[in-house]
């Protein structure tokens, strides 16, 4: 049981790798579904280590979590990088990081 939890946490820490695995599983399923005896969604999901329901949702056209989250982001990624760089620079110089200084 603790090993399963650790694996789940590792997958959460690298969402790009998880999204890549989902894309590979989806491409494999779509490429082989026209064969006489194609592998099912479960087999493709297990091969790439992704949940079957997630693969099924992607095949049906539901957007991924990364795509949905990026549409809800309040500031642009470039602006975010500038703010982070500013806060790191001020912290390096000994000034406290507060929301008031960031805005």
MDTraj code that builds the backbone (N, CA, C; nanometers):
import mdtraj as md
import numpy as np

residues = "UNK UNK UNK UNK UNK UNK UNK UNK UNK UNK UNK UNK UNK UNK UNK UNK UNK UNK UNK UNK UNK UNK UNK UNK UNK UNK UNK UNK UNK UNK UNK UNK UNK UNK UNK UNK UNK UNK UNK UNK UNK UNK UNK UNK UNK UNK UNK UNK UNK UNK UNK UNK UNK UNK UNK UNK UNK UNK UNK UNK UNK UNK UNK UNK UNK UNK UNK UNK UNK UNK UNK UNK UNK UNK UNK UNK UNK UNK UNK UNK UNK UNK UNK UNK UNK UNK UNK UNK UNK UNK UNK UNK UNK UNK UNK UNK UNK UNK UNK UNK UNK UNK UNK".split()
xyz = np.array([
    [0.0812, -0.1204, 0.0000],
    [0.0000, 0.0000, 0.0000],
    [0.0852, 0.1262, 0.0000],
    [0.1879, 0.1393, 0.0883],
    [0.2697, 0.2594, 0.0848],
    [0.3428, 0.2762, -0.0481],
    [0.3802, 0.1668, -0.1119],
    [0.4467, 0.1749, -0.2419],
    [0.3554, 0.2327, -0.3487],
    [0.2259, 0.1983, -0.3428],
    [0.1296, 0.2520, -0.4390],
    [0.1113, 0.4013, -0.4191],
    [0.1085, 0.4454, -0.2947],
    [0.0927, 0.5877, -0.2656],
    [0.2142, 0.6634, -0.3166],
    [0.3336, 0.6077, -0.2949],
    [0.4562, 0.6717, -0.3408],
    [0.4565, 0.6858, -0.4928],
    [0.4120, 0.5845, -0.5644],
    [0.4051, 0.5913, -0.7103],
    [0.3072, 0.6988, -0.7551],
    [0.1945, 0.7107, -0.6866],
    [0.0960, 0.8132, -0.7219],
    [0.1532, 0.9523, -0.7002],
    [0.2281, 0.9711, -0.5933],
    [0.2894, 1.1012, -0.5653],
    [0.3939, 1.1332, -0.6714],
    [0.4720, 1.0353, -0.7134],
    [0.5725, 1.0575, -0.8175],
    [0.5068, 1.1018, -0.9480],
    [0.3938, 1.0423, -0.9827],
    [0.3234, 1.0808, -1.1048],
    [0.2695, 1.2223, -1.0943],
    [0.2253, 1.2630, -0.9759],
    [0.1736, 1.3977, -0.9579],
    [0.2846, 1.5008, -0.9699],
    [0.4066, 1.4640, -0.9342],
    [0.5164, 1.5585, -0.9376],
    [0.5647, 1.5876, -1.0788],
    [0.5322, 1.5043, -1.1764],
    [0.5768, 1.5263, -1.3126],
    [0.4581, 1.5155, -1.4084],
    [0.3747, 1.6186, -1.4151],
    [0.2544, 1.6095, -1.4989],
    [0.2843, 1.6038, -1.6479],
    [0.3955, 1.6645, -1.6925],
    [0.4281, 1.6603, -1.8351],
    [0.4564, 1.5180, -1.8807],
    [0.5265, 1.4419, -1.7965],
    [0.5574, 1.3036, -1.8296],
    [0.4288, 1.2200, -1.8323],
    [0.3387, 1.2471, -1.7403],
    [0.2113, 1.1754, -1.7342],
    [0.1276, 1.2069, -1.8589],
    [0.1230, 1.3347, -1.8971],
    [0.0485, 1.3738, -2.0175],
    [0.1087, 1.3092, -2.1420],
    [0.2402, 1.2983, -2.1450],
    [0.3070, 1.2342, -2.2578],
    [0.2675, 1.0868, -2.2672],
    [0.2609, 1.0192, -2.1531],
    [0.2208, 0.8780, -2.1511],
    [0.0762, 0.8628, -2.1980],
    [-0.0103, 0.9550, -2.1581],
    [-0.1500, 0.9501, -2.2015],
    [-0.1578, 0.9679, -2.3531],
    [-0.0812, 1.0622, -2.4068],
    [-0.0808, 1.0847, -2.5522],
    [-0.0322, 0.9615, -2.6272],
    [0.0748, 0.8983, -2.5772],
    [0.1274, 0.7776, -2.6418],
    [0.0240, 0.6652, -2.6395],
    [-0.0440, 0.6482, -2.5260],
    [-0.1462, 0.5440, -2.5153],
    [-0.2615, 0.5717, -2.6108],
    [-0.3014, 0.6976, -2.6217],
    [-0.4105, 0.7338, -2.7114],
    [-0.3712, 0.7098, -2.8567],
    [-0.2501, 0.7483, -2.8934],
    [-0.2030, 0.7258, -3.0307],
    [-0.1960, 0.5773, -3.0622],
    [-0.1485, 0.4965, -2.9660],
    [-0.1415, 0.3519, -2.9876],
    [-0.2805, 0.2923, -3.0057],
    [-0.3759, 0.3373, -2.9251],
    [-0.5122, 0.2856, -2.9361],
    [-0.5740, 0.3249, -3.0707],
    [-0.5595, 0.4506, -3.1093],
    [-0.6189, 0.4969, -3.2347],
    [-0.5532, 0.4323, -3.3559],
    [-0.4239, 0.4038, -3.3484],
    [-0.3531, 0.3426, -3.4604],
    [-0.3912, 0.1960, -3.4799],
    [-0.4314, 0.1298, -3.3716],
    [-0.4586, -0.0133, -3.3813],
    [-0.6065, -0.0496, -3.3791],
    [-0.6953, 0.0469, -3.3682],
    [-0.8374, 0.0100, -3.3550],
    [-0.8995, -0.0395, -3.4853],
    [-0.8350, -0.0175, -3.5995],
    [-0.8874, -0.0659, -3.7271],
    [-0.8382, -0.2066, -3.7617],
    [-0.7558, -0.2651, -3.6759],
    [-0.7056, -0.3999, -3.7001],
    [-0.8173, -0.5014, -3.6755],
    [-0.8026, -0.6230, -3.7290],
    [-0.9066, -0.7245, -3.7093],
    [-0.9348, -0.7555, -3.5619],
    [-0.8305, -0.7669, -3.4804],
    [-0.8519, -0.7896, -3.3365],
    [-0.7663, -0.6867, -3.2604],
    [-0.8175, -0.5637, -3.2496],
    [-0.7383, -0.4584, -3.1861],
    [-0.7316, -0.4747, -3.0348],
    [-0.6215, -0.4251, -2.9747],
    [-0.6168, -0.4259, -2.8281],
    [-0.7164, -0.3238, -2.7736],
    [-0.7731, -0.3521, -2.6611],
    [-0.8725, -0.2620, -2.6031],
    [-0.8071, -0.1431, -2.5335],
    [-0.8926, -0.0555, -2.4852],
    [-0.8434, 0.0620, -2.4135],
    [-0.7683, 0.0207, -2.2879],
    [-0.8169, -0.0817, -2.2208],
    [-0.7528, -0.1271, -2.0978],
    [-0.6107, -0.1741, -2.1241],
    [-0.5920, -0.2490, -2.2313],
    [-0.4588, -0.3006, -2.2642],
    [-0.3634, -0.1863, -2.2983],
    [-0.4091, -0.0896, -2.3761],
    [-0.3245, 0.0242, -2.4119],
    [-0.2926, 0.1084, -2.2883],
    [-0.3907, 0.1261, -2.2020],
    [-0.3693, 0.2046, -2.0804],
    [-0.2680, 0.1357, -1.9895],
    [-0.2803, 0.0050, -1.9738],
    [-0.1862, -0.0692, -1.8897],
    [-0.0457, -0.0673, -1.9487],
    [-0.0347, -0.0747, -2.0794],
    [0.0968, -0.0759, -2.1445],
    [0.1736, 0.0523, -2.1155],
    [0.1044, 0.1655, -2.1131],
    [0.1704, 0.2944, -2.0916],
    [0.1563, 0.3451, -1.9485],
    [0.0920, 0.2689, -1.8623],
    [0.0823, 0.3037, -1.7213],
    [-0.0076, 0.4222, -1.6916],
    [-0.1189, 0.4316, -1.7626],
    [-0.2140, 0.5406, -1.7383],
    [-0.3498, 0.4803, -1.7001],
    [-0.4320, 0.5545, -1.6264],
    [-0.5647, 0.5035, -1.5914],
    [-0.6531, 0.4865, -1.7159],
    [-0.7294, 0.3783, -1.7184],
    [-0.8145, 0.3497, -1.8340],
    [-0.9198, 0.4574, -1.8540],
    [-0.9777, 0.5069, -1.7460],
    [-1.0816, 0.6091, -1.7593],
    [-1.0240, 0.7400, -1.8137],
    [-0.9010, 0.7710, -1.7779],
    [-0.8359, 0.8904, -1.8310],
    [-0.8144, 0.8751, -1.9816],
    [-0.7679, 0.7577, -2.0223],
    [-0.7479, 0.7314, -2.1649],
    [-0.8810, 0.7391, -2.2389],
    [-0.9849, 0.6818, -2.1822],
    [-1.1159, 0.6849, -2.2445],
    [-1.1658, 0.8288, -2.2606],
    [-1.1452, 0.9104, -2.1586],
    [-1.1886, 1.0508, -2.1651],
    [-1.1119, 1.1267, -2.2728],
    [-0.9832, 1.0992, -2.2863],
    [-0.9029, 1.1658, -2.3890],
    [-0.9492, 1.1248, -2.5288],
    [-0.9808, 0.9984, -2.5462],
    [-1.0278, 0.9503, -2.6768],
    [-1.1608, 1.0150, -2.7122],
    [-1.2459, 1.0391, -2.6131],
    [-1.3755, 1.1019, -2.6373],
    [-1.3654, 1.2526, -2.6562],
    [-1.2447, 1.3094, -2.6375],
    [-1.2255, 1.4512, -2.6652],
    [-1.2225, 1.5441, -2.5457],
    [-1.2244, 1.4903, -2.4257],
    [-1.2183, 1.5754, -2.3065],
    [-1.0780, 1.6349, -2.2954],
    [-1.0652, 1.7642, -2.2642],
    [-0.9322, 1.8247, -2.2524],
    [-0.8581, 1.7717, -2.1295],
    [-0.7255, 1.7726, -2.1376],
    [-0.6448, 1.7250, -2.0257],
    [-0.6448, 1.8265, -1.9126],
    [-0.5984, 1.7850, -1.7969],
    [-0.5940, 1.8743, -1.6812],
    [-0.4978, 1.9905, -1.7063],
    [-0.3862, 1.9632, -1.7737],
    [-0.2909, 2.0705, -1.8017],
    [-0.3515, 2.1753, -1.8939],
    [-0.4244, 2.1312, -1.9953],
    [-0.4882, 2.2259, -2.0873],
    [-0.5947, 2.3081, -2.0161],
    [-0.6741, 2.2422, -1.9315],
    [-0.7788, 2.3131, -1.8590],
    [-0.7194, 2.4148, -1.7618],
    [-0.6149, 2.3750, -1.6927],
    [-0.5526, 2.4646, -1.5948],
    [-0.4860, 2.5834, -1.6621],
    [-0.4264, 2.5616, -1.7794],
    [-0.3587, 2.6721, -1.8468],
    [-0.4583, 2.7770, -1.8961],
    [-0.5814, 2.7362, -1.9244],
    [-0.6832, 2.8320, -1.9671],
    [-0.7350, 2.9156, -1.8507],
    [-0.7195, 2.8656, -1.7273],
    [-0.7681, 2.9359, -1.6099],
    [-0.6605, 3.0224, -1.5445],
    [-0.5397, 3.0207, -1.5989],
    [-0.4298, 3.0953, -1.5394],
    [-0.4558, 3.2452, -1.5495],
    [-0.4320, 3.3175, -1.4402],
    [-0.4622, 3.4600, -1.4335],
    [-0.3596, 3.5465, -1.5054],
    [-0.2326, 3.5057, -1.5027],
    [-0.1283, 3.5843, -1.5682],
    [-0.0578, 3.4969, -1.6709],
    [0.0079, 3.5605, -1.7648],
    [0.0810, 3.4871, -1.8681],
    [0.2049, 3.4204, -1.8083],
    [0.2514, 3.3105, -1.8673],
    [0.3714, 3.2443, -1.8155],
    [0.4941, 3.3371, -1.8137],
    [0.5036, 3.4265, -1.9118],
    [0.6172, 3.5191, -1.9157],
    [0.6114, 3.6151, -1.7972],
    [0.4907, 3.6617, -1.7653],
    [0.4736, 3.7498, -1.6497],
    [0.5064, 3.6764, -1.5204],
    [0.4683, 3.5520, -1.5140],
    [0.4964, 3.4712, -1.3964],
    [0.6471, 3.4564, -1.3761],
    [0.7197, 3.4328, -1.4851],
    [0.8648, 3.4197, -1.4757],
    [0.9293, 3.5503, -1.4302],
    [0.8775, 3.6638, -1.4779],
    [0.9307, 3.7930, -1.4347],
    [0.9083, 3.8155, -1.2853],
    [0.7908, 3.7815, -1.2365],
    [0.7606, 3.7983, -1.0945],
    [0.8508, 3.7097, -1.0095],
    [0.8690, 3.5859, -1.0519],
    [0.9552, 3.4936, -0.9775],
    [1.0988, 3.5451, -0.9757],
    [1.1476, 3.5924, -1.0901],
    [1.2840, 3.6461, -1.0961],
    [1.2991, 3.7676, -1.0053],
    [1.1984, 3.8554, -1.0034],
    [1.2010, 3.9736, -0.9179],
    [1.2039, 3.9338, -0.7705],
    [1.1179, 3.8392, -0.7329],
    [1.1126, 3.7962, -0.5930],
    [1.2418, 3.7276, -0.5504],
    [1.3017, 3.6510, -0.6391],
    [1.4289, 3.5869, -0.6066],
    [1.5392, 3.6910, -0.5890],
    [1.5403, 3.7913, -0.6744],
    [1.6412, 3.8966, -0.6650],
    [1.6255, 3.9763, -0.5354],
    [1.5028, 4.0148, -0.5004],
    [1.4821, 4.0909, -0.3772],
    [1.5128, 4.0055, -0.2543],
    [1.4820, 3.8770, -0.2591],
    [1.5139, 3.7876, -0.1472],
    [1.6654, 3.7738, -0.1328],
    [1.7355, 3.7681, -0.2447],
    [1.8815, 3.7580, -0.2427],
    [1.9432, 3.8831, -0.1790],
    [1.8793, 3.9972, -0.1974],
    [1.9290, 4.1233, -0.1415],
    [1.8840, 4.1467, 0.0022],
    [1.8013, 4.0571, 0.0571],
    [1.7635, 4.0661, 0.1968],
    [1.6296, 4.1307, 0.2247],
    [1.5493, 4.1550, 0.1221],
    [1.4172, 4.2135, 0.1432],
    [1.3137, 4.1025, 0.1513],
    [1.2193, 4.1120, 0.2444],
    [1.1193, 4.0056, 0.2575],
    [1.0237, 4.0036, 0.1386],
    [0.9804, 3.8842, 0.1061],
    [0.8839, 3.8674, -0.0028],
    [0.7435, 3.8760, 0.0537],
    [0.6692, 3.9749, 0.0102],
    [0.5308, 3.9879, 0.0520],
    [0.4450, 4.0107, -0.0725],
    [0.3167, 3.9903, -0.0576],
    [0.2262, 4.0111, -0.1708],
    [0.2243, 4.1580, -0.2102],
    [0.2369, 4.2469, -0.1142],
    [0.2364, 4.3894, -0.1420],
    [0.3554, 4.4280, -0.2302],
    [0.4722, 4.3692, -0.2043],
    [0.5914, 4.4003, -0.2842],
    [0.5781, 4.3398, -0.4245],
    [0.5062, 4.2345, -0.4371],
    [0.4931, 4.1647, -0.5655],
    [0.4004, 4.2366, -0.6608],
    [0.3021, 4.3071, -0.6085],
    [0.1998, 4.3695, -0.6931],
    [0.2432, 4.4999, -0.7496],
])
top = md.Topology()
chain = top.add_chain()
for i, resn in enumerate(residues, 1):
    res = top.add_residue(resn, chain, resSeq=i)
    for name in ("N", "CA", "C"):
        top.add_atom(name, md.element.get_by_symbol(name[0]), res)
traj = md.Trajectory(xyz[None], top)
